[in-house]
Amino acid sequence: MARVLELDELVEHFTLLPDESALLRNKFGATRLGFALLLKFFVRAGRFPTGRSELGDEVVEFVARQVGVPASELGFYDWSGRTIKAHRAEVRRVLGFRECSVADAEKLTDWLIEQVAQVERRPELVREALLGRCRDERVEPPAPARVGRIVAAALHRAEEALFDRVAGRLSVVETARVLDLVTAAVDDTVVDSGPGVRAGAGVPAVVELDDDGPGRATTGDSAVRAGAELLGLIRSEPGAVSLESMLTEIDKLIAIRRVGLPDGLFDDVAPKVLAGWRTQAMVESPSHLRAHRREQAVTLLAALLHSRHGEVTDALVDLLIATVHRVGARAERRVTEELVNAFKRVTGKENILFSIADAALAHPDDAVREVVFPAVSGGEQTLRELVHEYKTKGPVYQRTVRTTLRASYTNHYRRGLVRLLEVLEFRSSNIHRPVLDALELIGRHAASGNRSYYPVEEGVPLHAGLGGDWEPLVWRTDTRGRRRAVRMAYEIATFQALRERLRCKDVWVAGAQRWRDPDADLPADFEVHRVEHYRELRKPLDPAAFVDEVRHELGDELDALEGALPGLGWLEVTDRPSGAIRLTPLDAVPEPTGLRRLKAEVARRWGAVPLVDMLKETVLRTGCLATVTSRAGRTGISPEVLAERLVLAIYGYGTNTGLRAVAAGGHPHSEEDLRYVRRRYLNPDAAREIAVAIADATFRARRDAVWGAGSTTVASDSTHVAALDQNLLTQWHSRYGGRGVLIYWHVERDSMAVHSQLISCTASEVAAMVEGAVRHGTSMQVDGNYVDSHGQSEIGFGITRLLGFELLPRIKQINRVKLYRPAAGQTDRHPRLASAMTRPIRWDLIAQQYDQMIKYATAIRTGTASTEAILRRFTRAASHPTYQAMLELGRAQKTIFVARYLRTRELQREINAGLNVVESWNRANSVIAYGKGGGLATNRRDEQEMIVACLRILQAALVYVNTLMLQDVLDDPDWADGLSPADRRGLSPLFWTHVLPYGQVHLDMTARLRLRT
C-alpha cells in the first residue's frame, strides 16, 4: 500500500513541468492520465510502478487535475498491454534511460559485490543501493524478481570472496588450530539441539547446554580440552560473580589466545558482517560447521574466536570490578553484624552527662565507683556500653572493616585477582601510571610466599588509593624502625583504586571491547569531517556562538520565571530548610467515562481475541517478517511454513511460556521445528527489526482525525524483572528487594514502543535513555524524552543538549534543585528567585572543551561505541576537563528546563501524562509475559534479550491491532460524536480487556480478524 503523501510532497514530486506537459498533446482520457503518472513516478523513483496499488489516491487526483482527466478514468488504463509498453519506451527515451541488459545486470552485480555487499548484508538495503546505482547509470531497474536474483547473487559472491580473503591470511598451522575446534572426537551433534538438553549421552560433560545453546562451562584447565569440548568452553557464558567464574574465564581467554590468530585479521571486515559470522558460529554445531566449505568454516570459527576474545576480556573486567566491590561490601556487612550483636545502643547520653557532672561536683574528693557509678541508671555496665559505642564508630570502625576485608581477600579472592594480572594488560595515561606501576609490583611478587613486606630495595609506587583509612594498614614500621608496605593491604588497596579508575575508563584494558581505550570510542574521522559532524548535530563551529545561545536562553527563562512568579499559585520560592522551591502537586485527572464504553464496544464486536491471532494479523498486514524471511537463502522450508513457525516462536518467547508449551498447541509444527527456526532465523537483532517494522506500520495506519498529529516525544522508564542469578547481568538491588534485571522501554505518546533494552540494575539509566532516543531505528523523529528522576542527571542534560533533543524529567526532589546564574555580578537580577539561586555557570570551561564535547556527542550519534561505554568517561570519579565542562553545560540546561517546568503547568501535565503511558506499558508486561511467573528463567544473555525483544513484538502487535479496531469503531456514524474532548485526549490503544493471552495455542493463518481499515 502506497504511503499517503502530504500536499508539499505532491507539489514537489508530481507537478508536471511545461516540457513534460508537451508530451501529452496526442494523448487523451485514460491514456493521458496513465502516461503522466508513469512519467512522474519514474522521475521520482527511478523505476515504473508495478501497478495501480503503488499510486495513492491523492497522487492520482493531483495529477488528474493537471491533465484535465477524471481520476476514475485510470481504471480503464491497461497495465499489461502494448500501450503501456509504448509509454515506458517513450519515458525511457525522454529521460535518457535504457532497459537493463544481461551485461548491465552483470555489471551491477559486480558493483554490488565490490562496493556494497561486503559491508551491508541486509538484502533490503542492498536492493536500495542497486536501485540507486541503476538511476546513476541511467538504467531502468529490472523486474522485482530479477532484482532479487541479482541481490542474492551479489550477497553470496561477496561473502564467498570475504571467506577466501580472511582464510588466505591464516598460515597452515593457524588454520589447523582453528579447524581443531570442530574435530569429530566426540559425538557433537546435540550441541545444536534446544533448551533443556543436559550433559549426558553424546554431550561433553564440561558444558551444560540450556535454552537452545551452550550453557555455563565448569572450571577446569583449558590445556586438556580439545575439539568440540574446547569449542563448548569458548562459547559458554560466564557464571555469577565468584572465584570459580573468574578462573573459568581466565582459562577461556588462555584457550582463545592459544589458537594464535594474527593481528589485523578482520580489520577490513565491517563490524556488522563480523557480528553476523560470530552469531552463526555460536549456534551451529561442530558437525554443521565441518560441512561448510573449508574457507567458510575457518572464517566463521576465526570470527567467533576474535569476537569472544573481546567479550571474555570484558567479562573478566566486569568480574574484577564486581569482585573487588563484593569483598568490600561483605567485609562491611560482616563487621556491622558483629557490632550489632555485641553492641546495645546507649540512649539518654545528655542525661547521663548531667548526672555524672552533678555527682562529681557534689562529691569531688570521693571515689568514682562510689559517686559516679550510682549516679547513672544501669551503673558501671551502662558506662562500659557507652565507651564501646564510641570506639566502634568513625575511624576505628573503618579500620576494622578494612582489616576484615584484607583477611577475606588473602584467604579466598587473591588467587583469582592475581591471576588476572597475568592475562589482562592494563593501560592508562601518565596521570594514572602509579596504579599500573603498583600492579606490576604486585605481579612481580605474587609468588613470594608468606612474606609480609615488599623487599627493602624494591621501590613501592604511591597512588591515591593508599591514603585515608588504608594508610595505617598499608604502612608499618618494622623491627628496625623502617617504614614498610604490607603486601596484602597494599594489594587490596591497589585493586580498589584500579576498580575506580576502570569504572570511569581512566584505566583501560588492551583487547577489550567495552573496556577498551576511550579514545578508540571516538570517531576516527572527526578531524577530517569536523564540519559535517557539526552540521549533523546542528551546532555552530564557533564555541562563542554556542555559549551565547545557551547563556541567552538561560537568562530568558530565568527572567520569565522571575516575572511570572507572583501569579503562579502552585509555586513558592523562599528560604526553608527542606529546600527553597515548593511546588504544589497536580490534581488527579478522573478517567474519561467514554473510554469505558469504547473498550466495551471493541469487546462486543470482536469478542475475546487470542493474542496469537493479534500477532498473526499484524504479520499478515504489515509484512514485518519479510526482513527475516528475505535472508533465509536456500532452504527446504516454504515461506508460508517459515512464517507460521516464526509466529509461534515469537509467541513462545514473548509470553515467556517457552517453545515446548507452544509446540503442544493446535498446529502441525513440532518443538524441533520451532527450535530450528529460532536458531537459524530468529536472533535478538532480527526480532528488534520486526518490532521496528510493526511500529512504522502503526505510524502509517494512524489517522490524524483520531490520534492527532504524530508525536515527536517519547517516555522512557525501566521495569524490574526477576532472573536467574548465575550470570553477570543479574544483580541484587535494594530498590527492588531482590535479584533481577531491568527492561528499559522507550514508548511514544500513543503507546507504541520504539526501543527496548535489557540492562543490569546498576546500569546507567541516563545512558539507556540516550541510547534509545538516538538509536531507536523507527521512522519517528525524537525531539524530546520524558523520564523519571533515575533517567536524568546533569551529564544527561548536557549530552542531550548536544545531541539535539530535550530531556524532560519529573524530578523527585525538585524542592532542593539549585538554579545557576547566567553571569557573574548579577545577584540582583532575579530577587524573587534568590533563595534558589547559586553560583554562575563557568562559560569559559564550556567554550574551552566545546570541540571535545562535540566529539563525544558525535561518537554517540554515529555509534562508534555504545552510549554506556562513552558516558563512563563522565562519572563522578572522572577528573578530565571535558567532564567538568559537560557538567557545566548540563547545569545550564537543567536550569533552563526547571525554570520552564516551574512556570508552565501544562508542561508538568505533559510530562506526567507521558510517564503514565510508559507505566501502563510496564503493567502490560506482566499480562503478556505471564509464563514462568514473569521471570527470566535462563542465564544466557542472548536468550534473555530474545524474551524482551519478542515481548516488545507482542505488545506492538497488540497496539497495532487495537489501533485498527478503535478506528473501525470510531468510523461508525453512531460514534461520530460519542467521545468528549477529554475522552479523545485519553484515548489509547494499549488495553487488553478483550485479549486472551492464555490457553492452548491454535494457529490458522487463513482465519482473519474482521477489520475494515
TORKE-901154 format. One record per residue (C-alpha): x, y, z. Coordinates in steps of 0.2 Angstrom, whole numbers. Layout:
((X Y Z))
...
This chain:
((0 0 0))
((7 17 -5))
((11 30 9))
((-1 44 9))
((9 60 3))
((7 77 10))
((2 92 -1))
((20 99 -1))
((27 82 -7))
((14 81 -21))
((18 98 -27))
((37 94 -26))
((36 77 -35))
((21 76 -45))
((19 94 -53))
((20 92 -72))
((33 104 -80))
((30 113 -96))
((41 101 -106))
((33 86 -98))
((15 93 -102))
((20 94 -120))
((22 76 -121))
((3 74 -118))
((-3 83 -133))
((-8 67 -143))
((-14 58 -128))
((-32 58 -121))
((-43 50 -107))
((-35 36 -98))
((-20 35 -109))
((-16 53 -105))
((-18 51 -86))
((-8 34 -86))
((6 41 -96))
((8 56 -84))
((8 45 -69))
((21 34 -77))
((32 49 -81))
((31 57 -64))
((33 41 -54))
((49 37 -64))
((56 54 -62))
((54 52 -43))
((58 33 -40))
((69 29 -55))
((58 15 -60))
((40 12 -66))
((26 7 -54))
((22 -11 -53))
((3 -7 -54))
((-11 4 -48))
((-8 -1 -30))
((8 9 -29))
((-1 25 -34))
((-10 33 -19))
((-27 41 -22))
((-21 58 -18))
((-7 56 -31))
((-20 51 -45))
((-31 65 -40))
((-17 78 -40))
((-11 73 -57))
((-28 70 -65))
((-32 89 -61))
((-17 94 -70))
((-21 84 -86))
((-39 88 -86))
((-45 70 -85))
((-56 62 -71))
((-46 51 -59))
((-59 37 -61))
((-53 36 -80))
((-37 27 -73))
((-47 11 -70))
((-48 9 -89))
((-29 10 -91))
((-21 -6 -97))
((-6 -11 -86))
((0 -25 -97))
((-4 -22 -115))
((5 -13 -130))
((0 4 -124))
((10 4 -108))
((25 -4 -116))
((25 11 -129))
((23 23 -114))
((38 15 -105))
((48 16 -120))
((44 34 -123))
((48 39 -105))
((64 30 -106))
((69 39 -121))
((64 56 -114))
((73 54 -98))
((89 45 -106))
((86 28 -98))
((88 11 -106))
((82 -6 -102))
((93 -17 -91))
((103 -29 -102))
((112 -45 -97))
((128 -35 -97))
((121 -22 -87))
((115 -35 -74))
((132 -42 -73))
((140 -25 -71))
((128 -21 -57))
((131 -37 -48))
((150 -34 -49))
((147 -16 -42))
((137 -23 -28))
((150 -36 -23))
((164 -23 -23))
((155 -8 -15))
((140 -14 -5))
((138 -32 -1))
((154 -34 8))
((149 -21 21))
((130 -22 21))
((122 -40 22))
((103 -35 23))
((95 -38 6))
((83 -24 8))
((97 -11 9))
((107 -20 -4))
((92 -18 -15))
((90 0 -12))
((108 3 -16))
((105 -7 -33))
((91 4 -37))
((101 20 -33))
((115 13 -44))
((103 10 -58))
((97 28 -58))
((115 34 -58))
((119 23 -73))
((103 28 -82))
((97 10 -82))
((79 5 -79))
((79 -7 -64))
((75 -25 -69))
((59 -33 -64))
((57 -36 -45))
((61 -55 -47))
((77 -51 -57))
((82 -38 -44))
((80 -51 -30))
((91 -63 -40))
((104 -50 -43))
((104 -45 -24))
((105 -64 -19))
((120 -67 -31))
((129 -52 -25))
((127 -56 -7))
((133 -74 -10))
((148 -70 -21))
((153 -56 -9))
((153 -67 6))
((162 -81 -3))
((176 -68 -8))
((177 -62 10))
((179 -80 16))
((193 -83 4))
((201 -67 9))
((201 -70 28))
((206 -88 26))
((220 -84 15))
((228 -73 29))
((230 -88 40))
((245 -99 39))
((244 -118 38))
((247 -120 56))
((234 -107 61))
((221 -114 50))
((224 -132 58))
((222 -124 75))
((206 -116 71))
((199 -132 62))
((204 -142 78))
((189 -134 87))
((177 -144 76))
((186 -161 76))
((174 -176 77))
((182 -183 93))
((165 -184 102))
((148 -185 96))
((144 -167 95))
((128 -166 85))
((117 -162 100))
((126 -146 103))
((114 -139 90))
((99 -145 100))
((87 -135 110))
((83 -129 128))
((83 -142 142))
((97 -153 135))
((109 -158 148))
((126 -166 149))
((124 -184 146))
((125 -196 131))
((135 -188 117))
((137 -171 126))
((154 -166 133))
((152 -166 152))
((162 -149 153))
((147 -140 146))
((129 -139 152))
((118 -135 137))
((102 -125 141))
((90 -114 132))
((95 -119 114))
((113 -117 115))
((129 -119 126))
((127 -115 144))
((140 -112 158))
((156 -121 157))
((163 -128 173))
((180 -124 180))
((194 -133 173))
((211 -132 164))
((209 -127 146))
((226 -136 142))
((217 -153 142))
((202 -148 132))
((202 -150 113))
((189 -151 99))
((171 -148 102))
((175 -148 121))
((186 -133 119))
((173 -125 107))
((160 -128 121))
((171 -119 133))
((174 -104 122))
((155 -102 118))
((150 -104 136))
((143 -89 146))
((151 -83 162))
((143 -88 178))
((139 -77 193))
((152 -67 202))
((163 -79 211))
((181 -85 211))
((176 -100 201))
((169 -90 187))
((184 -79 186))
((196 -94 185))
((185 -101 171))
((185 -85 161))
((204 -84 163))
((205 -102 156))
((194 -97 142))
((204 -82 137))
((220 -93 138))
((212 -106 126))
((207 -92 114))
((224 -85 114))
((232 -102 111))
((224 -103 94))
((235 -88 89))
((225 -78 77))
((236 -65 68))
((233 -46 72))
((223 -37 59))
((214 -52 53))
((197 -43 52))
((202 -25 50))
((194 -23 33))
((178 -33 38))
((163 -22 43))
((158 -24 61))
((140 -30 56))
((147 -43 45))
((159 -49 58))
((145 -50 71))
((134 -60 59))
((148 -73 57))
((150 -74 76))
((132 -77 78))
((131 -91 65))
((147 -99 73))
((139 -98 90))
((123 -108 86))
((129 -120 73))
((135 -137 79))
((153 -143 75))
((146 -156 63))
((137 -142 54))
((152 -131 54))
((163 -145 47))
((150 -147 32))
((154 -129 26))
((167 -126 13))
((184 -126 21))
((187 -107 19))
((170 -103 26))
((172 -114 41))
((189 -107 45))
((182 -89 44))
((167 -92 54))
((177 -100 68))
((190 -86 67))
((177 -73 69))
((170 -82 84))
((187 -83 92))
((191 -65 88))
((174 -59 95))
((174 -70 110))
((192 -64 114))
((185 -46 117))
((169 -52 125))
((179 -63 138))
((191 -49 141))
((176 -38 145))
((169 -52 156))
((185 -53 166))
((185 -34 169))
((167 -35 175))
((172 -49 186))
((186 -39 193))
((175 -24 197))
((162 -34 204))
((173 -45 215))
((183 -30 222))
((166 -22 227))
((159 -39 234))
((175 -41 245))
((172 -23 252))
((153 -25 254))
((154 -42 263))
((168 -35 275))
((157 -21 280))
((142 -32 282))
((151 -44 292))
((158 -31 304))
((142 -22 305))
((133 -39 310))
((146 -42 323))
((145 -25 331))
((126 -25 331))
((126 -42 340))
((139 -35 353))
((133 -18 355))
((117 -11 363))
((114 7 359))
((115 19 374))
((101 32 375))
((100 47 385))
((118 52 384))
((114 70 388))
((105 65 405))
((120 53 409))
((132 68 406))
((122 79 418))
((120 66 431))
((139 62 431))
((143 81 432))
((131 84 446))
((138 69 456))
((156 74 453))
((153 92 458))
((144 87 474))
((157 74 479))
((174 80 471))
((185 70 483))
((176 53 484))
((180 38 474))
((172 36 456))
((165 19 459))
((156 26 475))
((150 43 467))
((149 41 448))
((143 24 445))
((127 25 456))
((123 42 448))
((120 33 431))
((105 22 428))
((112 4 425))
((128 9 434))
((145 3 428))
((138 -8 413))
((130 7 405))
((146 17 405))
((155 2 398))
((142 1 384))
((144 20 381))
((163 18 379))
((161 3 367))
((149 13 356))
((162 27 354))
((175 15 349))
((165 6 336))
((161 22 326))
((172 33 314))
((190 29 310))
((190 14 321))
((175 6 313))
((183 9 295))
((199 2 300))
((190 -14 307))
((181 -16 290))
((197 -14 281))
((206 -27 292))
((191 -39 289))
((192 -35 270))
((211 -39 270))
((208 -56 278))
((194 -61 265))
((205 -56 251))
((220 -65 257))
((211 -81 261))
((200 -83 245))
((199 -70 231))
((218 -66 230))
((221 -81 219))
((209 -75 205))
((213 -57 206))
((232 -60 205))
((229 -72 190))
((220 -58 181))
((236 -48 181))
((244 -62 171))
((231 -62 157))
((225 -44 156))
((235 -29 150))
((230 -13 159))
((234 4 151))
((232 22 156))
((238 40 153))
((253 46 163))
((242 54 176))
((237 36 182))
((253 27 179))
((256 24 198))
((242 12 199))
((249 2 184))
((266 3 192))
((258 -4 208))
((250 -18 198))
((267 -23 190))
((274 -23 208))
((260 -35 214))
((263 -46 199))
((282 -47 202))
((280 -53 220))
((264 -63 218))
((273 -79 221))
((283 -73 236))
((275 -84 248))
((271 -78 266))
((282 -63 266))
((274 -49 275))
((283 -34 267))
((290 -30 250))
((309 -31 249))
((318 -15 256))
((327 -12 240))
((310 -13 230))
((303 4 226))
((284 4 231))
((274 16 219))
((262 28 228))
((245 31 222))
((229 40 229))
((221 23 235))
((234 21 249))
((228 36 259))
((214 38 271))
((209 23 282))
((221 12 272))
((236 21 277))
((239 14 294))
((236 -4 287))
((247 -2 272))
((262 6 281))
((270 -1 296))
((287 1 305))
((297 -15 305))
((308 -20 320))
((322 -10 313))
((312 6 313))
((310 6 294))
((293 11 286))
((287 -4 275))
((272 -8 264))
((262 -23 270))
((259 -33 254))
((241 -39 257))
((235 -22 262))
((244 -14 248))
((237 -26 235))
((219 -24 240))
((220 -5 241))
((228 -5 224))
((214 -16 217))
((201 -5 224))
((210 10 216))
((211 0 200))
((192 -3 201))
((188 16 202))
((199 20 188))
((192 6 177))
((174 12 180))
((177 29 173))
((190 22 160))
((205 32 166))
((212 14 165))
((208 3 151))
((212 -15 145))
((220 -20 129))
((210 -32 118))
((193 -27 127))
((178 -21 118))
((168 -11 131))
((183 -8 142))
((195 -3 128))
((205 14 126))
((191 28 127))
((200 37 113))
((195 22 102))
((177 25 106))
((178 42 97))
((176 44 78))
((192 42 69))
((187 54 55))
((182 68 66))
((196 80 61))
((193 77 43))
((175 78 43))
((173 91 58))
((161 102 48))
((150 88 43))
((149 82 61))
((144 99 67))
((131 101 54))
((123 84 58))
((122 90 76))
((115 107 71))
((128 116 81))
((139 131 77))
((158 129 74))
((161 144 84))
((161 140 103))
((157 158 107))
((141 157 96))
((136 141 106))
((139 148 123))
((130 164 119))
((115 154 113))
((114 144 129))
((118 159 140))
((104 170 132))
((91 155 134))
((96 153 152))
((94 172 156))
((77 172 146))
((70 158 156))
((75 164 172))
((68 181 168))
((52 173 163))
((50 164 179))
((55 179 189))
((41 189 181))
((28 176 182))
((31 170 200))
((19 182 209))
((5 175 198))
((9 156 200))
((-2 150 213))
((6 132 213))
((24 139 216))
((33 147 231))
((51 151 232))
((58 156 249))
((71 151 261))
((67 135 271))
((77 120 277))
((69 107 266))
((73 117 250))
((68 134 243))
((56 128 230))
((38 122 235))
((28 115 220))
((10 110 223))
((7 93 215))
((-5 92 201))
((-23 87 204))
((-28 69 199))
((-37 68 182))
((-53 57 183))
((-54 43 170))
((-65 49 155))
((-81 39 155))
((-82 37 137))
((-67 26 135))
((-75 13 145))
((-90 12 133))
((-77 12 119))
((-67 -3 126))
((-84 -12 129))
((-89 -9 111))
((-72 -17 105))
((-75 -32 116))
((-93 -33 109))
((-88 -33 91))
((-73 -44 91))
((-76 -54 107))
((-61 -62 116))
((-47 -61 104))
((-32 -74 106))
((-16 -64 107))
((-8 -76 94))
((-22 -71 82))
((-17 -52 85))
((1 -57 81))
((-4 -66 66))
((-15 -52 59))
((-1 -40 62))
((11 -51 52))
((-1 -53 38))
((-5 -35 37))
((12 -27 39))
((24 -40 31))
((35 -37 46))
((43 -54 44))
((50 -50 27))
((66 -44 35))
((69 -61 42))
((62 -72 28))
((72 -62 14))
((88 -68 22))
((84 -86 23))
((93 -91 7))
((90 -108 0))
((80 -118 12))
((68 -133 12))
((55 -123 21))
((42 -114 11))
((39 -95 15))
((22 -99 22))
((28 -113 34))
((43 -102 39))
((31 -88 43))
((20 -99 54))
((35 -106 64))
((42 -88 66))
((25 -83 73))
((24 -97 85))
((42 -95 91))
((39 -76 94))
((24 -80 104))
((33 -93 114))
((47 -81 119))
((36 -66 121))
((24 -74 133))
((38 -82 142))
((29 -99 141))
((43 -107 130))
((44 -116 114))
((39 -133 121))
((22 -126 128))
((18 -118 111))
((23 -133 101))
((9 -143 111))
((-4 -132 103))
((-16 -134 88))
((-4 -134 73))
((7 -146 64))
((24 -139 70))
((35 -149 82))
((46 -142 95))
((61 -147 85))
((54 -137 70))
((52 -121 81))
((69 -123 89))
((77 -124 72))
((69 -109 66))
((74 -100 82))
((92 -105 79))
((93 -102 60))
((82 -86 58))
((77 -78 74))
((90 -69 84))
((88 -53 95))
((93 -41 81))
((80 -49 69))
((67 -48 82))
((71 -30 85))
((69 -27 66))
((52 -35 67))
((47 -24 81))
((53 -8 71))
((43 -14 56))
((27 -15 66))
((30 2 74))
((32 10 57))
((17 1 51))
((7 8 65))
((13 26 62))
((7 24 44))
((-10 17 49))
((-15 30 61))
((-27 43 56))
((-24 61 61))
((-43 63 64))
((-42 50 78))
((-25 52 85))
((-20 69 81))
((-3 74 73))
((11 62 75))
((21 64 91))
((40 68 92))
((42 64 111))
((44 48 119))
((44 42 138))
((56 30 145))
((57 20 161))
((63 4 167))
((54 -11 175))
((62 -24 186))
((61 -42 181))
((66 -57 192))
((80 -68 183))
((91 -82 187))
((107 -76 195))
((121 -87 188))
((127 -74 176))
((135 -57 176))
((119 -47 171))
((108 -52 186))
((111 -41 201))
((103 -39 218))
((97 -21 222))
((89 -14 237))
((77 -3 227))
((69 -19 220))
((72 -30 235))
((78 -45 225))
((89 -51 211))
((84 -47 193))
((87 -36 178))
((79 -21 171))
((70 -19 154))
((71 -1 149))
((57 5 137))
((55 20 126))
((36 22 122))
((29 36 112))
((13 46 116))
((1 33 108))
((8 18 117))
((20 11 104))
((37 6 110))
((51 12 99))
((65 4 108))
((69 -9 122))
((85 -13 131))
((90 -26 144))
((101 -18 157))
((108 -23 174))
((100 -15 190))
((116 -4 192))
((117 2 174))
((116 20 170))
((98 24 166))
((104 40 158))
((114 30 146))
((100 19 142))
((88 34 139))
((101 42 127))
((104 25 118))
((85 23 115))
((82 41 109))
((96 41 97))
((96 23 90))
((78 18 91))
((78 14 72))
((60 18 68))
((54 32 57))
((49 43 71))
((59 58 75))
((63 60 93))
((64 78 99))
((60 76 117))
((61 62 131))
((51 61 146))
((60 52 161))
((58 50 179))
((71 55 192))
((83 40 188))
((84 44 170))
((91 62 172))
((107 69 178))
((117 85 174))
((128 75 162))
((112 69 154))
((106 87 152))
((122 91 144))
((123 77 132))
((105 79 126))
((108 97 123))
((122 92 111))
((113 78 103))
((98 90 99))
((83 83 109))
((76 89 125))
((77 79 142))
((60 82 151))
((61 74 168))
((49 73 183))
((62 77 196))
((58 69 213))
((66 81 225))
((64 97 215))
((62 107 231))
((81 105 233))
((86 110 215))
((98 125 213))
((96 137 199))
((113 143 191))
((115 161 187))
((119 166 168))
((133 178 173))
((143 184 187))
((139 201 196))
((120 199 193))
((115 194 210))
((100 207 210))
((93 202 193))
((81 189 200))
((77 194 218))
((62 183 219))
((72 168 215))
((87 172 226))
((84 158 239))
((85 145 225))
((100 153 216))
((118 148 216))
((134 152 208))
((136 157 189))
((139 145 175))
((158 144 170))
((156 148 152))
((174 149 149))
((176 130 153))
((162 125 141))
((170 136 127))
((187 128 130))
((180 110 129))
((167 113 116))
((175 104 102))
((179 89 113))
((161 88 119))
((155 88 101))
((167 74 98))
((159 63 111))
((141 68 105))
((146 63 88))
((153 46 94))
((135 43 102))
((126 49 86))
((137 38 74))
((138 23 86))
((157 21 86))
((153 13 103))
((139 11 115))
((132 26 124))
((136 17 141))
((154 15 136))
((156 33 131))
((147 40 146))
((158 30 158))
((170 44 155))
((158 56 163))
((156 48 180))
((160 57 197))
((177 48 198))
((182 56 182))
((195 71 183))
((197 76 165))
((192 94 160))
((179 88 147))
((169 80 161))
((169 96 171))
((163 106 155))
((149 93 152))
((144 96 170))
((143 115 167))
((133 113 151))
((121 101 160))
((119 113 174))
((114 127 162))
((102 116 153))
((94 109 169))
((91 127 175))
((83 131 158))
((72 116 160))
((67 119 178))
((63 137 176))
((52 132 161))
((44 117 171))
((40 128 187))
((32 141 176))
((22 130 165))
((8 120 172))
((4 112 155))
((22 106 154))
((20 97 171))
((4 89 165))
((13 84 148))
((27 75 157))
((15 66 169))
((4 60 155))
((19 54 145))
((26 44 160))
((9 37 164))
((10 30 146))
((26 20 149))
((20 15 166))
((4 7 158))
((16 -1 146))
((26 -9 160))
((9 -15 168))
((5 -24 151))
((22 -34 153))
((15 -45 167))
((-1 -48 157))
((8 -54 141))
((24 -62 148))
((15 -72 161))
((25 -88 159))
((37 -94 172))
((30 -81 185))
((36 -67 174))
((54 -70 177))
((68 -74 165))
((72 -92 168))
((88 -93 159))
((106 -87 162))
((110 -84 144))
((111 -66 139))
((105 -69 121))
((90 -79 127))
((85 -65 139))
((87 -52 126))
((76 -63 114))
((62 -64 128))
((62 -45 129))
((63 -42 110))
((48 -54 107))
((38 -47 122))
((40 -30 113))
((34 -38 97))
((18 -45 105))
((14 -28 114))
((17 -19 97))
((6 -31 89))
((-7 -28 102))
((-6 -9 100))
((-7 -11 81))
((-22 -21 80))
((-31 -11 94))
((-27 5 84))
((-36 -3 69))
((-51 -9 80))
((-53 8 88))
((-53 17 71))
((-66 4 64))
((-77 8 79))
((-75 27 78))
((-79 26 59))
((-96 21 64))
((-108 36 62))
((-116 31 79))
((-99 35 87))
((-95 51 77))
((-99 62 92))
((-98 48 105))
((-82 54 113))
((-79 70 123))
((-63 81 121))
((-57 73 137))
((-60 56 130))
((-50 60 115))
((-36 66 125))
((-36 50 135))
((-38 38 120))
((-25 24 120))
((-23 8 110))
((-15 0 125))
((-28 -10 133))
((-31 -29 135))
((-48 -32 142))
((-53 -41 126))
((-37 -51 124))
((-35 -69 128))
((-16 -72 131))
((-18 -89 140))
((-23 -106 134))
((-18 -118 121))
((-11 -110 105))
((-21 -113 89))
((-14 -105 74))
((-23 -104 57))
((-15 -91 45))
((-31 -91 34))
((-43 -85 48))
((-43 -66 49))
((-50 -53 60))
((-64 -43 53))
((-56 -26 51))
((-62 -13 38))
((-46 -2 39))
